[in-house]
Amino acid sequence: MSRKDKLIEKLLNNPKDFTFQEASIILKNFGYEKIKGGKTGGSRVAFHNGEKDYIRMHKPHPRNILKPYQINNLINDLIERGLLE
């Protein structure tokens, strides 16, 4: 099982310790890149896939752990785009 598959499996299990970095890795594997600067500076982050498709989230702080609603939103965003089943 690849690292991508392991991260996706972990995400789908709604863990309490899923990090922003792990979410970034999953999004990168699906072709999304983090947008730097502008309105997405600071804790508000957007990921773009080059096709006018954005996934936005708040970078958690002071810890790097995503909140449960952020995990659910990420799962739903990926399902809506046909990237997860």
C-alpha positions as CSV (number, residue, x, y, z in Angstrom):
1,M,0.0,0.0,0.0
2,S,1.4,3.4,-1.0
3,R,1.8,6.4,1.3
4,K,-1.0,8.1,-0.5
5,D,-3.3,5.1,0.0
6,K,-2.4,5.0,3.7
7,L,-3.1,8.7,4.2
8,I,-6.4,8.4,2.4
9,E,-7.4,5.4,4.5
10,K,-6.4,7.4,7.7
11,L,-8.4,10.4,6.5
12,L,-11.5,8.3,5.9
13,N,-11.3,6.9,9.4
14,N,-11.8,10.4,10.8
15,P,-8.7,10.4,13.1
16,K,-8.3,12.8,15.9
17,D,-4.6,13.4,14.9
18,F,-4.8,14.2,11.2
19,T,-2.4,17.0,10.4
20,F,-2.6,19.9,8.0
21,Q,0.6,18.6,6.4
22,E,-1.0,15.2,5.8
23,A,-4.0,16.9,4.2
24,S,-1.6,19.0,2.0
25,I,0.2,15.8,0.9
26,I,-3.2,14.2,-0.1
27,L,-4.2,17.3,-2.1
28,K,-0.9,17.5,-3.8
29,N,-1.2,13.8,-4.9
30,F,-4.6,14.8,-6.4
31,G,-3.0,17.6,-8.4
32,Y,-3.7,20.5,-6.1
33,E,-1.1,23.1,-5.2
34,K,-1.1,25.5,-2.3
35,I,-1.6,29.1,-3.3
36,K,0.9,31.5,-1.8
37,G,0.3,35.0,-0.7
38,G,-2.6,37.3,-1.4
39,K,-5.9,36.7,0.4
40,T,-4.8,33.2,1.3
41,G,-1.9,34.5,3.5
42,G,-2.0,33.6,7.1
43,S,-4.2,30.9,8.4
44,R,-6.6,30.9,5.5
45,V,-5.2,28.6,2.8
46,A,-6.4,27.7,-0.7
47,F,-5.4,24.8,-2.9
48,H,-5.8,25.0,-6.7
49,N,-5.7,22.3,-9.3
50,G,-5.3,24.6,-12.4
51,E,-8.9,24.2,-13.6
52,K,-10.6,27.0,-11.6
53,D,-11.2,24.5,-8.8
54,Y,-10.3,25.5,-5.3
55,I,-10.3,23.7,-2.0
56,R,-10.1,26.2,0.9
57,M,-9.4,25.5,4.6
58,H,-8.0,27.2,7.6
59,K,-4.6,26.1,8.7
60,P,-5.0,25.1,12.4
61,H,-2.9,26.9,15.0
62,P,-1.2,26.8,17.3
63,R,-1.2,23.0,16.7
64,N,-1.1,21.4,13.3
65,I,-4.0,19.0,14.0
66,L,-7.2,19.5,11.9
67,K,-10.5,19.8,13.7
68,P,-13.2,17.1,13.0
69,Y,-15.3,19.5,10.9
70,Q,-12.2,20.2,8.7
71,I,-11.7,16.5,8.1
72,N,-15.3,16.1,7.2
73,N,-15.2,19.1,4.8
74,L,-12.0,17.7,3.1
75,I,-13.6,14.3,2.7
76,N,-16.8,15.8,1.3
77,D,-14.8,18.1,-1.1
78,L,-12.8,15.2,-2.4
79,I,-16.0,13.0,-2.9
80,E,-17.8,15.9,-4.7
81,R,-14.9,16.1,-7.1
82,G,-14.9,12.3,-7.8
83,L,-11.5,11.8,-6.2
84,L,-12.8,9.6,-3.4
85,E,-15.6,7.1,-3.3
